[in-house]
Amino acid sequence: MQTAFTKRNLVLKKIFFIIFSVLNVFAFSQTLGSTLDKKTLALGEAGVFRVNISNLQGKDVVSAPKNELLPFHFEEIKDSINKQADRYDRIIEFAVFEEGKYTIPALDFTIGGKIFHTIPYEIEVVNTAQKGDQINDIMKNKEVTLDVKDYWQLYKFYILGVLILLALIFAIYQIVKYGKRRKSSPVVMTNQTLKDLEILRKKKFIENGDYRSFYVELIDISRNFITKQYQIPADVLLTDDLIDVMKLNNAISPQNETIVEDIFLRGDLVKFAKTFPDQTMMEKDFEDMKTFVKRSSKDLEMDQLRTGV
């Protein structure tokens, strides 16, 4: 009898131990739950997905950051998290803007270092609008009367931008125009030609008796000068024609005309080997042309007084 009683006590102890263990597990384990308020949504209609964890016992909960828990097609409107010592609640309002069937997969939640999963949900999104439905604005457009001040506030930056752009274009135009005028001014042209004559002298054609090279370059410099300084096409006219044009034009003084005529006619004779000027003659022609260039500004002043320009 005693042996049977002892065995019965052992069995009862095992049963009580098992029951206690099971109750202990349920008492001290966390419960993860989730709910979805609707499984069918209209386009753009808000749905609510809830996750709750009970019996936390102060353990930490780790999940995806706010507004990043649901998949790509779910536009999260609001994501609120409320965590207390023994409970965790997360409520997500969302909407979907494309028709079709979508899945909220099993989501990971780490509780005290252990990973738990929610159950997956299937959602169908439908377009409830019917063909021919009239779509009205929630609020009618409000008519607002604008005055000059209002238009100025709306468009002032565009107006200022256009004005600045026009001012910049005008400034660039004036700078370019001034630069061209400076380059073509009588003083600038005179100085440039005097520099060209000095370069010719440094070639020592006069000292070496190279009269042909000397007169070729001297006449080229002179033609270029007359063309730009007096606006006479000396670079394309024959010598006889150029002399006739100068006399008809009256832009060059008679004294300067004589210098140009003598040097150009002598240059033609040298070119065709009909005359052989000596060093003294070449020196004189060089200095006379240099004098003509220096006196050109006075010719232009007299021409402007005569024409009233």
C-alpha positions as CSV (number, residue, x, y, z in Angstrom):
1,M,0.0,0.0,0.0
2,Q,2.8,2.4,0.9
3,T,4.5,1.7,-2.4
4,A,1.4,2.5,-4.4
5,F,0.8,5.7,-2.4
6,T,4.4,6.8,-3.0
7,K,4.1,6.2,-6.7
8,R,0.9,8.2,-6.8
9,N,2.5,11.1,-5.1
10,L,5.3,11.1,-7.6
11,V,2.9,11.2,-10.5
12,L,1.0,14.1,-8.9
13,K,4.2,16.0,-8.4
14,K,5.2,15.6,-12.0
15,I,1.7,16.7,-13.1
16,F,1.9,19.8,-10.9
17,F,5.5,20.5,-12.2
18,I,4.3,20.4,-15.8
19,I,1.3,22.6,-15.1
20,F,3.5,25.1,-13.2
21,S,6.0,25.2,-16.0
22,V,3.4,25.8,-18.6
23,L,1.8,28.5,-16.6
24,N,5.2,30.1,-16.0
25,V,5.9,30.1,-19.7
26,F,2.6,31.9,-20.5
27,A,3.1,34.2,-17.5
28,F,6.6,35.4,-18.5
29,S,6.5,35.2,-22.3
30,Q,5.7,38.0,-24.7
31,T,2.7,37.9,-27.0
32,L,3.0,39.5,-30.5
33,G,-0.2,40.2,-32.3
34,S,-1.3,42.2,-35.4
35,T,-4.6,43.3,-37.0
36,L,-5.7,44.8,-40.3
37,D,-9.0,46.7,-40.3
38,K,-9.8,46.1,-44.0
39,K,-8.7,43.5,-46.5
40,T,-10.4,45.4,-49.4
41,L,-9.6,49.1,-50.0
42,A,-10.7,51.7,-52.6
43,L,-8.0,53.6,-54.4
44,G,-6.5,56.1,-51.9
45,E,-8.7,54.9,-49.1
46,A,-7.0,54.8,-45.7
47,G,-6.4,51.5,-44.0
48,V,-5.1,50.8,-40.5
49,F,-2.5,48.2,-39.5
50,R,-1.9,47.5,-35.8
51,V,0.9,45.7,-34.0
52,N,0.8,45.1,-30.3
53,I,3.2,43.2,-27.9
54,S,2.1,42.4,-24.4
55,N,4.0,41.3,-21.3
56,L,7.2,43.0,-22.3
57,Q,8.7,43.1,-18.8
58,G,10.8,46.1,-19.8
59,K,12.5,44.4,-22.7
60,D,13.5,46.5,-25.7
61,V,11.6,46.3,-29.1
62,V,13.5,46.8,-32.4
63,S,11.7,47.1,-35.7
64,A,11.9,49.0,-39.0
65,P,12.0,52.8,-38.5
66,K,8.9,55.0,-38.7
67,N,7.3,55.2,-42.2
68,E,9.5,52.3,-43.4
69,L,7.7,49.3,-42.0
70,L,5.3,48.5,-44.9
71,P,6.4,47.6,-48.5
72,F,6.9,50.0,-51.3
73,H,3.4,50.3,-52.7
74,F,1.9,51.2,-49.3
75,E,1.9,55.0,-48.8
76,E,2.2,55.5,-45.0
77,I,0.1,58.4,-43.9
78,K,0.8,58.1,-40.1
79,D,3.0,55.9,-38.1
80,S,2.7,56.1,-34.3
81,I,4.6,54.1,-31.7
82,N,3.5,53.8,-28.0
83,K,5.9,51.8,-25.8
84,Q,5.4,51.3,-22.1
85,A,7.2,49.0,-19.6
86,D,4.9,46.1,-20.3
87,R,3.3,46.9,-23.6
88,Y,4.2,48.0,-27.2
89,D,1.7,49.4,-29.7
90,R,2.3,50.6,-33.2
91,I,-0.5,51.9,-35.4
92,I,0.1,52.6,-39.1
93,E,-2.4,54.4,-41.4
94,F,-1.7,53.8,-45.0
95,A,-3.2,54.1,-48.5
96,V,-2.5,52.4,-51.9
97,F,-2.9,54.4,-55.2
98,E,-2.7,51.5,-57.7
99,E,-5.3,48.8,-58.3
100,G,-4.3,45.2,-57.6
101,K,-3.5,42.7,-54.9
102,Y,-0.8,43.4,-52.4
103,T,0.7,41.6,-49.5
104,I,1.8,42.8,-46.1
105,P,4.5,40.2,-45.4
106,A,5.5,38.7,-42.1
107,L,7.3,41.6,-40.4
108,D,10.2,41.2,-38.0
109,F,10.2,42.5,-34.4
110,T,13.1,41.8,-32.2
111,I,12.1,41.5,-28.5
112,G,14.9,41.3,-26.0
113,G,17.2,40.0,-28.6
114,K,14.8,37.4,-30.0
115,I,13.1,37.7,-33.4
116,F,9.3,37.4,-33.7
117,H,7.2,37.6,-36.8
118,T,3.7,39.0,-37.5
119,I,1.3,37.0,-39.8
120,P,1.1,38.1,-43.5
121,Y,-2.0,39.8,-44.9
122,E,-3.5,40.0,-48.4
123,I,-5.1,43.3,-49.5
124,E,-7.1,44.0,-52.6
125,V,-7.2,47.6,-53.9
126,V,-10.1,48.4,-56.3
127,N,-11.2,51.4,-58.3
128,T,-14.7,52.3,-57.1
129,A,-15.2,55.2,-59.6
130,Q,-17.7,54.4,-62.3
131,K,-17.5,55.6,-65.9
132,G,-19.4,58.8,-66.2
133,D,-19.1,59.8,-62.6
134,Q,-18.8,63.5,-62.1
135,I,-15.8,64.5,-60.1
136,N,-16.2,67.7,-58.1
137,D,-13.7,69.7,-56.1
138,I,-14.1,69.6,-52.4
139,M,-14.1,73.4,-52.4
140,K,-15.0,75.7,-55.3
141,N,-12.3,78.0,-56.6
142,K,-12.2,81.3,-54.9
143,E,-11.9,84.4,-57.2
144,V,-9.4,86.9,-55.9
145,T,-9.0,90.4,-57.3
146,L,-5.3,91.4,-57.7
147,D,-4.0,94.9,-57.8
148,V,-0.7,96.3,-59.2
149,K,1.0,95.7,-55.8
150,D,-0.1,92.0,-55.8
151,Y,1.2,91.5,-59.4
152,W,4.5,93.1,-58.4
153,Q,4.9,90.7,-55.5
154,L,4.2,87.8,-57.8
155,Y,6.4,88.7,-60.7
156,K,9.0,91.1,-59.2
157,F,11.8,88.7,-59.5
158,Y,11.1,87.9,-63.1
159,I,10.8,91.7,-63.9
160,L,14.1,92.4,-62.1
161,G,15.8,89.5,-63.8
162,V,14.7,90.8,-67.3
163,L,15.9,94.3,-66.4
164,I,19.2,93.1,-65.2
165,L,19.6,91.0,-68.4
166,L,18.8,94.0,-70.6
167,A,21.2,96.2,-68.7
168,L,24.0,93.6,-69.0
169,I,23.4,93.2,-72.8
170,F,23.5,97.0,-73.2
171,A,26.7,97.3,-71.2
172,I,28.4,94.5,-73.2
173,Y,27.3,96.3,-76.5
174,Q,28.7,99.6,-75.3
175,I,32.0,98.0,-74.2
176,V,32.4,96.2,-77.6
177,K,31.4,99.4,-79.5
178,Y,33.9,101.4,-77.5
179,G,36.6,98.9,-78.0
180,K,36.1,98.9,-81.8
181,R,36.0,102.7,-81.8
182,R,39.2,102.8,-79.8
183,K,40.9,100.3,-82.1
184,S,39.9,102.3,-85.2
185,S,40.4,105.8,-83.8
186,P,42.9,108.1,-85.7
187,V,45.3,108.2,-82.8
188,V,45.5,104.4,-82.4
189,M,45.9,103.9,-86.1
190,T,48.6,106.6,-86.3
191,N,50.6,105.1,-83.4
192,Q,50.3,101.6,-84.9
193,T,51.6,102.7,-88.3
194,L,54.5,104.6,-86.7
195,K,55.4,101.3,-85.0
196,D,55.2,99.5,-88.3
197,L,57.6,102.1,-89.8
198,E,60.1,101.6,-87.0
199,I,60.0,97.9,-87.6
200,L,60.7,98.5,-91.3
201,R,63.7,100.7,-90.4
202,K,65.2,98.0,-88.1
203,K,65.3,95.6,-91.1
204,K,68.1,97.9,-92.4
205,F,67.0,97.8,-96.1
206,I,68.2,101.4,-96.5
207,E,71.7,100.7,-95.1
208,N,72.0,97.5,-97.1
209,G,70.8,99.2,-100.3
210,D,67.9,96.7,-100.7
211,Y,65.7,99.4,-102.3
212,R,63.2,97.0,-103.8
213,S,62.3,95.3,-100.5
214,F,62.2,98.7,-98.8
215,Y,59.7,100.3,-101.2
216,V,57.5,97.2,-101.3
217,E,57.1,97.2,-97.5
218,L,56.9,101.0,-97.3
219,I,54.0,101.2,-99.8
220,D,52.2,98.2,-98.2
221,I,52.3,100.0,-94.8
222,S,51.1,103.2,-96.4
223,R,48.3,101.6,-98.3
224,N,47.0,99.9,-95.2
225,F,47.2,103.2,-93.3
226,I,45.3,105.2,-95.9
227,T,42.6,102.5,-96.1
228,K,41.9,102.5,-92.4
229,Q,42.6,106.1,-91.6
230,Y,40.8,107.8,-94.5
231,Q,38.4,105.0,-95.5
232,I,39.9,105.1,-99.0
233,P,40.3,101.6,-100.6
234,A,44.0,102.1,-101.2
235,D,44.7,98.4,-100.7
236,V,42.9,97.5,-103.9
237,L,43.4,100.5,-106.1
238,L,46.2,101.0,-108.6
239,T,48.5,103.9,-108.0
240,D,47.0,106.1,-110.7
241,D,43.5,105.4,-109.6
242,L,44.4,106.0,-105.9
243,I,45.9,109.4,-106.8
244,D,42.7,110.4,-108.6
245,V,40.5,109.2,-105.7
246,M,42.6,111.2,-103.2
247,K,42.2,114.3,-105.2
248,L,38.5,113.9,-105.6
249,N,38.0,112.9,-102.0
250,N,39.7,115.9,-100.5
251,A,40.2,114.1,-97.2
252,I,44.0,114.3,-97.5
253,S,45.6,117.7,-97.6
254,P,47.4,118.8,-100.9
255,Q,50.8,118.7,-99.1
256,N,50.2,115.1,-97.9
257,E,48.8,114.1,-101.3
258,T,52.1,115.2,-102.9
259,I,54.1,113.0,-100.5
260,V,51.9,110.0,-101.2
261,E,51.9,110.5,-104.9
262,D,55.7,110.9,-105.2
263,I,56.5,107.9,-103.0
264,F,53.9,105.6,-104.7
265,L,55.0,106.5,-108.2
266,R,58.7,106.0,-107.3
267,G,57.8,102.7,-105.7
268,D,56.2,101.5,-109.0
269,L,59.3,102.5,-110.9
270,V,61.5,100.6,-108.4
271,K,59.2,97.6,-108.6
272,F,59.7,97.4,-112.4
273,A,63.4,98.2,-112.2
274,K,63.0,101.6,-114.0
275,T,64.8,103.6,-111.3
276,F,67.4,102.9,-108.7
277,P,67.1,105.3,-105.7
278,D,70.1,105.8,-103.5
279,Q,70.3,105.7,-99.7
280,T,69.6,109.5,-99.4
281,M,66.4,109.2,-101.4
282,M,65.2,106.2,-99.4
283,E,65.8,108.1,-96.2
284,K,63.9,111.1,-97.5
285,D,60.9,109.0,-98.6
286,F,60.9,107.2,-95.2
287,E,60.9,110.4,-93.2
288,D,58.3,112.0,-95.6
289,M,55.9,109.1,-95.1
290,K,56.5,109.3,-91.3
291,T,55.6,113.0,-91.4
292,F,52.5,112.2,-93.5
293,V,51.3,109.7,-90.9
294,K,51.8,112.1,-88.0
295,R,50.0,114.9,-89.8
296,S,47.0,112.6,-90.8
297,S,45.0,113.6,-87.6
298,K,45.0,117.2,-88.8
299,D,43.7,116.1,-92.2
300,L,40.8,114.3,-90.5
301,E,40.0,117.3,-88.2
302,M,39.8,119.6,-91.3
303,D,37.7,117.0,-93.1
304,Q,35.2,116.8,-90.1
305,L,35.0,120.6,-90.0
306,R,34.3,120.8,-93.7
307,T,31.6,118.1,-93.7
308,G,30.2,119.2,-90.3
309,V,30.5,115.7,-88.8
